[in-house]
Amino acid sequence: MNSRPRQCLPFSFSYWEITNLMINRWPLKLPLIKNWNYKENKPLVVVNGILALIAFFALLGRLFPPVPPPPDLSQAPVFQQAPNSFLERIKGEIQRNMTLSDVLSMHDCPRELINQLVATARPLYNLKKLIVGNRFEIELLPDRRLNQFLYEIDLDKYLQVDLTQEGYKAAVHSIPYEIKTDYVEGTIQSSLFHSINRLNEGDQLAIDLADIFSCDLDFHTDLQPGDHFRLLVDKHCLNGKVMKYGKIKVAEFSNRGTVFSGYYFTDPAGKSDYYNAEGKSLRRDFLKSPLKFGRISSRFSRSRFHPILKKYRPHLGVDYAAPTGTPVVASASGRIQFAGSKGGFGRFVQI
């Protein structure tokens, strides 16, 4: 057995030294010792050779990095519109005597654009007839070109005009309301309008409630303090705000101890109307009043003091006073006998 201790490599190099030796053709320049036994230390030679190869390829990777593949331009997004951060959005309401030219001119839109906008929307809506109070929105590009125009036609739909690659395109859309069913209850103190308003509800709800019981109650003369009502109604909301009322689903009105009820129902034929608890229609041949709302200026009397003649005489009728534009309906179906001006009656319609 050979007791001579195994000799190690007579040299020691770092990573970069090995690399430098490889570049400078190290097999020819290593200071090898003649009496060193390479056969017995063959594993050490192999390990050092492997380390040298690793260092060589690492150096090649640093000197000649791989070229990245070119980007796939077919998947790149196509820029068509300016970012929203560069768009200017203007909101407002149509004022009295305001035209589309006034709306766009105040934001530096050219006259040609106004004519083009009117022509584009004409098949759907005439923008020359703007309604006072209706809302509009304008979206402008950085170069002041019109990118989008929105106009509220009514409480159910709106007009939208957009700038596209083919020019301006117009469309009419339904307003996306959120419908909520709400319970409303109140007591009459002076009038139905006043009682509804005290509940933070709109006048239209009072009109719709009065219309349901228009054949049973005269809301000008029959109401008494302490009368009570309650109902379920659909409310059309937008951004958390009630924009309009839908149908009243169920209504109940207690007048002088008598309870009137109405239920909205659609029959198999598709006809919808209000019915009482017995299933009878609330529509009658006669209305209790020709006006939904207003006030009685002069009641039926056998002896009324005439404000002009200054003497008492019969007044065989009921006079109503209402704001200009209030719709007047006939209390029943009939045939018109006379329509025109008739002496002290003024503008007169005889049915």
C-alpha positions in Angstrom: 0.0 0.0 0.0 1.3 3.4 -1.0 1.6 5.5 2.1 2.7 8.6 0.2 0.2 11.3 0.7 -1.9 12.3 -2.3 -0.7 15.5 -3.9 -3.1 18.3 -4.8 -2.9 20.6 -7.8 0.2 22.7 -7.4 -1.8 25.8 -8.4 -5.0 27.6 -7.4 -6.9 30.0 -9.7 -10.0 32.1 -9.3 -13.0 32.2 -11.7 -11.6 35.2 -13.7 -8.1 33.8 -13.6 -9.2 30.5 -15.2 -11.0 32.5 -17.8 -8.0 34.6 -18.6 -5.9 31.4 -18.8 -8.3 29.9 -21.3 -8.3 32.9 -23.5 -4.4 32.9 -23.4 -4.2 29.3 -24.4 -3.6 27.9 -20.9 -2.7 24.3 -21.9 0.6 25.7 -23.3 1.4 28.1 -20.6 0.5 26.4 -17.3 3.5 26.0 -15.0 3.1 22.2 -14.6 5.4 20.2 -12.3 7.2 17.3 -14.0 7.0 15.0 -11.0 3.3 15.5 -10.3 1.2 12.3 -10.8 -1.6 13.1 -13.2 -3.0 9.6 -13.3 -3.6 9.5 -9.6 -5.1 13.1 -9.6 -7.2 12.5 -12.8 -10.5 13.4 -11.0 -9.2 16.7 -9.9 -8.1 17.4 -13.5 -11.6 16.5 -14.8 -13.3 18.8 -12.2 -11.1 21.7 -13.0 -11.6 21.1 -16.7 -15.4 21.2 -16.2 -15.1 24.4 -14.2 -13.0 25.9 -17.0 -15.7 25.1 -19.6 -18.4 26.7 -17.5 -16.3 29.8 -17.1 -15.7 29.8 -20.9 -19.4 29.6 -21.9 -20.3 32.2 -19.2 -17.8 34.6 -20.8 -19.3 33.9 -24.2 -22.7 34.7 -22.9 -21.5 38.1 -21.6 -19.6 39.0 -24.7 -22.4 37.9 -27.1 -25.8 38.2 -25.4 -28.7 36.6 -27.3 -30.7 38.9 -29.6 -34.3 39.2 -28.4 -37.0 38.3 -31.0 -38.7 41.3 -32.7 -42.1 42.4 -31.2 -45.3 41.1 -32.7 -46.8 44.3 -34.1 -50.0 42.5 -35.2 -51.1 42.4 -31.6 -50.4 46.1 -30.9 -53.4 48.2 -30.0 -54.6 50.7 -32.6 -54.9 54.2 -31.3 -58.3 55.7 -32.4 -59.3 58.2 -29.8 -57.7 60.5 -27.3 -57.5 59.3 -23.7 -60.3 60.3 -21.5 -57.9 62.5 -19.5 -57.6 64.7 -22.6 -61.3 65.0 -23.3 -63.3 68.0 -22.0 -66.9 67.1 -20.9 -69.5 69.9 -20.4 -72.9 69.4 -18.9 -75.9 71.8 -18.9 -79.6 72.4 -19.3 -81.4 74.1 -22.2 -82.4 77.6 -21.2 -85.3 79.7 -22.5 -84.8 80.7 -26.2 -81.6 78.7 -26.4 -80.8 76.9 -29.7 -78.3 74.3 -30.7 -76.2 77.0 -32.2 -76.0 78.8 -28.9 -75.1 75.6 -27.1 -72.1 74.7 -29.4 -71.0 78.2 -30.3 -70.2 79.1 -26.7 -67.7 76.3 -26.7 -66.0 77.4 -30.0 -67.5 74.8 -32.2 -67.6 75.8 -35.9 -70.9 76.6 -37.7 -70.3 73.8 -40.2 -70.3 71.3 -37.3 -73.7 72.6 -36.1 -75.3 72.0 -39.5 -73.7 68.6 -39.8 -75.0 67.6 -36.3 -78.5 68.7 -37.2 -78.5 66.8 -40.5 -77.1 63.6 -38.8 -79.8 63.6 -36.1 -82.7 64.7 -38.3 -84.0 61.1 -39.1 -84.3 60.5 -35.3 -84.9 63.9 -33.7 -85.1 67.5 -34.8 -82.4 69.3 -32.9 -83.9 72.6 -33.9 -86.7 72.0 -31.4 -84.9 71.9 -28.1 -87.0 71.8 -24.9 -86.4 74.1 -22.0 -85.0 72.3 -19.0 -83.8 69.2 -20.9 -80.2 68.2 -20.1 -77.3 67.9 -22.6 -73.7 66.8 -22.5 -70.8 67.8 -24.9 -67.5 66.0 -25.1 -64.7 67.9 -26.9 -61.3 66.7 -28.2 -58.1 68.7 -27.5 -58.4 70.3 -30.9 -62.0 71.4 -30.0 -63.6 68.9 -32.3 -66.9 67.5 -31.1 -66.4 63.9 -30.0 -69.9 63.2 -28.5 -73.2 65.0 -28.0 -75.9 63.8 -25.7 -79.4 65.3 -25.4 -82.3 64.2 -23.2 -85.3 64.0 -25.5 -87.7 63.2 -22.6 -87.8 61.2 -19.4 -87.6 57.9 -21.3 -85.0 58.3 -24.0 -82.0 60.4 -25.1 -80.2 61.2 -28.4 -76.5 60.3 -28.7 -74.2 61.5 -31.6 -70.7 60.1 -31.7 -67.7 60.9 -33.9 -66.6 57.7 -35.8 -64.1 57.0 -38.6 -67.0 57.4 -41.1 -68.1 60.7 -39.6 -70.9 61.4 -37.1 -73.4 58.7 -36.2 -76.7 59.3 -34.3 -78.8 56.9 -32.2 -81.6 57.1 -29.7 -81.3 55.0 -26.5 -83.6 54.3 -23.6 -82.5 55.9 -20.3 -81.2 53.0 -18.1 -83.3 53.6 -15.0 -83.1 51.5 -11.8 -86.7 50.8 -10.8 -87.6 50.6 -7.1 -91.0 49.9 -5.6 -91.7 52.2 -2.7 -94.4 52.5 -0.1 -95.9 56.0 0.5 -98.5 56.9 3.2 -99.9 60.2 4.3 -102.8 62.1 5.8 -104.7 65.0 4.2 -104.3 68.3 6.0 -105.3 70.9 3.4 -104.9 69.4 -0.1 -103.6 66.3 -1.8 -100.7 68.3 -3.3 -99.7 69.7 0.1 -99.8 66.3 1.7 -97.8 64.6 -1.0 -95.1 67.4 -1.0 -94.8 67.1 2.8 -93.6 63.5 2.2 -90.9 64.8 -0.1 -92.7 63.4 -3.1 -93.3 65.1 -6.5 -96.5 66.6 -7.8 -96.9 63.9 -10.5 -97.6 61.3 -7.8 -100.5 63.4 -6.5 -101.8 63.7 -10.1 -101.5 60.0 -10.7 -103.3 59.1 -7.4 -106.1 61.5 -8.2 -106.5 60.0 -11.6 -107.0 56.5 -10.2 -110.1 57.6 -8.2 -111.3 60.4 -10.5 -114.6 58.7 -11.0 -115.2 58.2 -7.2 -113.8 61.4 -5.7 -113.7 65.0 -6.6 -110.4 66.1 -5.1 -111.6 69.8 -5.2 -114.6 69.4 -3.0 -114.7 65.9 -1.4 -111.4 66.0 0.6 -111.5 66.5 4.4 -108.7 67.0 6.9 -107.9 63.6 8.3 -108.5 61.7 5.1 -105.8 59.0 4.7 -104.0 57.4 1.7 -101.4 54.8 1.1 -99.9 53.3 -2.0 -97.1 51.2 -3.7 -95.5 53.0 -6.6 -92.5 52.2 -9.0 -89.9 54.9 -8.9 -87.4 55.3 -11.8 -84.0 56.2 -10.3 -80.8 57.4 -12.0 -77.6 57.7 -9.9 -79.7 57.4 -6.8 -82.1 60.2 -7.7 -85.8 59.7 -8.4 -86.3 61.0 -12.0 -89.9 60.0 -12.6 -92.8 57.8 -11.2 -93.9 54.6 -12.8 -97.2 53.0 -12.3 -98.9 53.0 -8.9 -99.3 49.2 -8.2 -101.8 49.5 -5.3 -103.6 52.5 -3.9 -106.0 53.1 -1.1 -107.8 56.3 -0.1 -110.0 56.7 3.0 -112.4 59.6 2.6 -114.9 60.4 5.4 -114.7 56.8 6.6 -115.2 55.3 3.2 -112.3 53.3 1.8 -111.6 53.3 -1.9 -109.0 50.9 -3.3 -107.4 50.4 -6.7 -105.2 47.6 -8.1 -103.3 47.8 -11.3 -103.9 44.7 -13.4 -103.1 43.5 -16.9 -105.6 41.0 -18.3 -104.6 38.1 -20.7 -105.5 40.3 -23.7 -102.8 42.8 -22.6 -105.2 45.5 -21.5 -104.1 47.3 -18.3 -106.4 49.3 -15.9 -107.3 49.8 -12.3 -109.8 47.6 -10.5 -111.3 47.5 -7.0 -111.2 44.6 -4.6 -114.3 43.1 -6.3 -112.6 43.1 -9.7 -114.7 45.9 -11.1 -113.0 48.6 -13.2 -112.6 52.0 -11.6 -113.5 53.7 -14.9 -117.0 55.1 -15.1 -119.1 56.9 -17.6 -118.7 60.2 -15.7 -115.8 61.9 -14.0 -116.3 63.7 -10.7 -114.4 66.7 -12.0 -113.3 68.1 -15.4 -110.0 69.2 -13.9 -107.5 67.0 -12.2 -106.4 69.9 -10.0 -107.2 73.6 -9.5 -109.5 75.4 -7.3 -113.2 76.2 -7.3 -113.7 80.0 -7.7 -117.5 79.9 -7.6 -119.8 77.1 -6.4 -123.3 76.2 -7.5 -125.8 78.5 -5.7 -129.4 79.8 -6.0 -128.3 83.2 -4.6 -124.7 84.3 -5.3 -123.5 87.9 -5.1 -122.4 88.8 -8.6 -119.0 90.5 -8.4 -119.7 92.8 -11.4 -123.5 93.5 -11.1 -123.2 93.9 -7.3 -126.5 92.0 -6.7 -127.6 88.5 -5.8 -128.7 86.2 -8.5 -128.6 82.4 -9.2 -125.3 80.8 -10.3 -126.3 77.4 -11.7 -122.9 76.0 -12.2 -119.4 75.5 -10.7 -116.5 77.7 -11.8 -112.9 76.4 -11.6 -109.7 78.4 -11.6 -106.5 76.8 -12.8 -103.1 77.9 -14.2 -102.8 78.6 -18.0 -102.2 75.4 -19.9 -104.1 73.1 -17.4 -105.8 70.3 -19.4 -109.6 70.4 -19.3 -111.5 67.1 -20.0 -115.2 66.3 -20.5 -116.8 64.6 -17.5 -118.3 62.1 -19.9 -118.5 61.2 -23.6 -120.7 63.4 -25.8 -121.0 65.5 -29.0 -119.7 69.1 -29.3 -122.6 71.5 -30.0 -120.7 74.7 -29.9 -117.1 75.9 -29.7 -116.0 79.5 -29.7 -116.5 82.8 -28.0 -119.9 83.3 -26.4 -120.6 86.6 -24.5 -119.9 86.6 -20.8 -118.8 82.9 -21.0 -115.7 83.8 -22.9 -114.1 80.9 -24.8 -116.9 78.3 -24.6 -117.3 74.6 -25.5 -120.8 73.1 -25.2 -121.1 69.3 -25.1 
